[in-house]
Amino acid sequence: MNHTPGPWLVNFEQNKFDSRRSKVQVVDGSSASLNNGGLPLVLANVNAMPFNDESVPLANARLIASAPDLLEIIRALLPHASNEWERLDDLAHRGSRESENAAMELDQLIDRAREIVAKIGGSK
């Protein structure tokens, strides 16, 4: 694994948003990081300056914080998607036009998922 394992958490002081001063951070949510007597390991600082309220920077931070979970789900789904592609491809070779279209679409999604995993450096 080439990244800090999850969970990742959003660190933000609620009810104190000031786009010039507020910090929206994604931090290592492991107990070692949270209970080390200091501040947790900051993985990302999310820019709040261009926004009038916290909704967009918080949404961006939540998306970043969900990255380890998303990677885990993609890895878990890829073998099942590949098996389904094989089933659809077999049906397509037997003349099912609907299965052929579904297989082509699924093949593109599988390729995209593999590209994302490789881009992250998390191929298994």
C-alpha positions in Angstrom: 0.0 0.0 0.0 1.5 3.3 -1.0 -0.7 5.6 1.0 -1.7 6.2 4.6 -4.4 3.6 5.4 -7.9 4.8 6.4 -9.8 5.9 8.1 -9.3 9.5 7.1 -11.4 12.1 8.9 -12.4 15.7 8.2 -11.2 18.1 10.8 -13.2 21.4 11.0 -14.4 23.6 13.7 -18.2 23.8 13.2 -20.0 27.2 13.6 -16.8 29.2 13.2 -16.4 29.4 9.5 -14.4 32.3 8.2 -13.1 31.7 4.7 -9.9 33.7 5.4 -9.0 31.8 8.7 -10.9 28.5 8.8 -9.0 25.3 8.3 -10.6 22.4 6.6 -8.3 19.4 6.9 -8.3 15.7 6.1 -6.4 13.9 8.9 -5.3 10.4 9.6 -8.1 8.9 11.7 -6.1 6.0 13.2 -6.0 5.8 16.9 -2.2 6.2 16.8 -2.5 9.5 15.0 -5.5 10.8 17.1 -4.1 9.8 20.5 -0.4 10.7 20.1 -0.7 13.7 22.5 -0.4 16.2 19.7 -2.2 17.0 16.6 -3.3 14.3 14.2 -1.3 13.8 11.0 -2.7 16.2 8.4 -3.1 14.5 5.0 -4.7 17.4 3.1 -5.6 21.1 3.6 -8.7 22.1 1.7 -8.8 25.7 0.5 -11.7 27.6 2.0 -10.8 31.0 0.7 -13.0 31.3 -2.4 -16.2 30.2 -0.6 -18.8 32.1 1.3 -19.7 29.2 3.5 -18.3 25.8 4.6 -20.5 23.6 2.4 -18.1 23.3 -0.7 -14.8 23.0 1.2 -16.4 20.4 3.6 -17.8 18.5 0.6 -14.4 18.5 -1.0 -12.8 17.3 2.3 -15.3 14.5 2.7 -14.6 13.4 -0.9 -10.9 13.3 -0.2 -11.5 11.6 3.2 -13.5 8.8 1.5 -10.6 7.9 -0.9 -9.4 4.9 1.1 -12.9 3.5 1.3 -13.5 4.1 -2.4 -10.3 2.4 -3.4 -11.2 -0.6 -1.2 -14.6 -0.9 -2.9 -13.2 -0.6 -6.4 -10.7 -3.4 -5.6 -13.4 -5.6 -4.2 -15.8 -5.0 -7.1 -13.3 -5.5 -9.9 -13.2 -9.4 -9.8 -17.1 -9.5 -9.6 -17.4 -7.1 -12.5 -14.9 -9.2 -14.5 -16.9 -12.3 -13.9 -20.1 -10.5 -14.9 -18.3 -9.3 -18.1 -17.4 -12.9 -18.9 -21.0 -14.0 -18.4 -22.4 -11.2 -20.6 -19.7 -11.8 -23.3 -20.7 -15.5 -23.4 -24.4 -14.5 -23.9 -23.4 -12.0 -26.5 -21.6 -14.7 -28.5 -24.8 -16.7 -28.3 -26.6 -13.8 -30.1 -27.9 -11.7 -27.2 -27.6 -8.1 -28.5 -28.6 -6.7 -25.1 -25.9 -8.6 -23.5 -23.4 -7.5 -26.1 -24.2 -3.8 -25.3 -24.0 -4.4 -21.6 -20.7 -6.3 -21.9 -19.2 -3.4 -23.9 -20.3 -0.8 -21.4 -19.1 -3.0 -18.4 -15.8 -3.5 -20.2 -15.3 0.3 -20.4 -16.1 0.7 -16.7 -13.7 -2.1 -15.7 -11.0 -0.5 -17.8 -11.7 2.9 -16.1 -11.7 1.3 -12.6 -8.3 -0.4 -13.3 -6.9 2.9 -14.6 -8.0 4.7 -11.4 -6.4 2.0 -9.2 -3.2 2.1 -11.2 -3.2 6.0 -11.0 -3.4 5.8 -7.3 -0.6 3.2 -7.3 -2.8 0.7 -5.5 -2.9 -2.1 -8.0 -3.1 -5.5 -6.5 
